[in-house]
Amino acid sequence: MEFYNLNVNTPKGEILKMSDFKGKAVLIVNTATKCGLTPQFEGLEKLHQKYKDKGLVVLGFPCNQFLNQEPETNETMEENCKVNFGVTFPLTEKIEVNGENTHEIFKYLKSKLRGGLFGSKIKWNFTKFLITPEGKPYKRYAPTTTPFKIEKDIKQLLQL
């Protein structure tokens, strides 16, 4: 399976194809609006603004699997992220990142980039995956890795 063969729905139920991002670096993040790491939305938005015209796509994948920290519905989540956190990068519908109903994108990413102590399992909100402009999983980052610390890898992939 290839990254560009995968799709996800937007919060409005429209299909978002990963193939639309060919030639761009993609930063995939499982997000939650009521998490202690939620301030990372600000850093993710800064990366989005700084590099969106240079070839970076930030994609937020809201997930409610960790202590119900994404209580919003698909209908209210996008607006909440815009109003409360200034998010303008694309969000998907709520998905699962672990277990029986793991979304295909996270199944694929976890199979290619394993985590530390927990193996491939996503241990918390704001786990991040960086994909090369050729669609290859490049690096996985822990939830506590701030967006700022990922910037050098993004610049390397974008050849900046």
N, C-alpha and C positions, 0 to 999 in steps of 0.2 A: 504494500500500500504506500502511496506517495502523499505527501502533504497537500499537493495541489488537487488531489482527487476528493478531498474532504469538504464538507459543507456544514454550516450551522445556521440556525434561524436567528433573525433579529428579534428584539422584544415584540415587534409588531407581527411576527410570524413570516416575514419575507426570508427567502434563502440568501445567505451570504456565502459565496463560493471562495474558498481559499485560492483558487486559480486566478481570481481577480487581482491577487497580490503578487503575481509572478514578477520577478525583477526587483522586488522590495524586501527589505529586512522586516520581519514581523515579530513584535514582542507580544506574547500571549500571557495574560495574567488572570488567575481566578480571583475574583473580587468579592467584597462584601461591604455593605454600607454601615454596619454596626460593629465593626471589628476594631480592636486596638491598633491595628496596622492601617486603618482607613486613611490616616494622613498621607499615606503613599499615593493616594489619588493625585495630590498636588504635584508630586515629583513626576508621576507618569504623564500628567497633562503638560508639564514643562518639556519633557522629552518629545511628546507629540508635537507641540508647537515649534520647538527648535528644529526638528528633523523631518517633519511630515513632507516638506517640499524637497527634501534631499533623499527621500526613499525609505522612510520608516513608517510603518503602520503599527500603532498600539491597539490591541484588541482586548477588551475586558469581558471576561466570562463569569458573570455573577453565579455564585454557588451558595446554597444554604446548608451545606453538610457539616459545618463546624459551629456547633452551639447555636444554631439558628440565627447566625449573624447577618443573613440577608433575608429579612422578613418582607421586603417589598415584593409586590407583584411585578410581572413583566410590564404591566401598564404604568406603574408608578415609579419603577426603579430608574428608568432613564431620566425622567424629570428630576427625581431626587438627586441623582448624580450631577446633573447640570446645575441645579439651584444651590445645593449644599456644598459641592466640591469643585464646581467649575469645569466639569468633565465635558469635553467636546469630541474625544475619540470614540469610535464605535463600541457599543456594548452588544452582547448577544442576549438571547433569552436565558433564563436561569437553567443551569445544567448541573450534572453531577460529575465529580472528578474522581471518585472512588466507588468501588462496589459494583453490584450487578448492572446498574444503569449508567455506568461511566460513559460519557459522551465519546464518540469515535475519535475526535481530535485529541482528547486527553489519553485515550487508550494508546493511540499512535505515539504521542510525545513521550509518555511514560515508558513505552517499549524501547524507544531510541535513547532516552537520557534518563538514567536511573538516579534516584536521590541518594542521600547518605545512609544514615542508620535505618531508615524505614524502607529501603529498597526503592521500588518504583512508586510506592504509595505517596499521594499528596498528603503532607502532614498538616497543612493549615492554609488559610486564605493568603493570597498574594504570593503564591509560588509563581515563578516566572519562567518562561521558555523563550529563547531567542532563536529565530529561524533565519537562515541565510537568504539572500536574494535569489538563490537557486532552489529554495524550498527544502533545504537540509536542516534538520534540528542541530543547532550549534552548541547551546549551553543552557543548563538549567540553573536557576538561582533560588536560594532559600527564601522563605517568606520575609525574613528580617533583612535581606539584602535590599538596600534602598535603590530606587531608580537611578539616583546619582552615580552609584557604584557600577552601574551597567553601561554608563555612557561611553566609556572607552571601548568596550566591545562593539557597541553600535557604530561608533566612528570607524572602527577597524573594518566592520562588514560593509559600511557604506563608502569605504576608502576615502575618508575625509582627513 
